[in-house]
Amino acid sequence: MLKKLCVLGIASFGLAVGVGFGACGEPTIPVPILVYHRFGPVASNEMTITTPVFESQLKRLRSGGYTVIPLRHLVAYLRCQGPRPPAKAVVITA
């Protein structure tokens, strides 16, 4: 589903913090990070995603059971300074 979201928005770019071991020694969970560059009512260039497209992507995330979390929460978790993210967490940056 996340691959489809990245394809839908040409200005979006998907990254993921993969499975491995965090600083605390416990296994980490994969958390996709969606990176957006510009939002606008019209796509003025290839780095702009329109508001309706972004809204549709958010709806797909919600219907897929994903929970958007702040990047700082993911970083805190990876540094053993915060709780583990939900099973279907996703970070959105702009």
Secondary structure, DSSP 8 states (H G I E B T S, - for coil): -HHHHHHH-TT-EEEEE-SSB-TTSSB---EEEEE--EEESS--STTEEEHHHHHHHHHHHHHTT-EEE-HHHHHHHHTTSS----TTEEEEE-
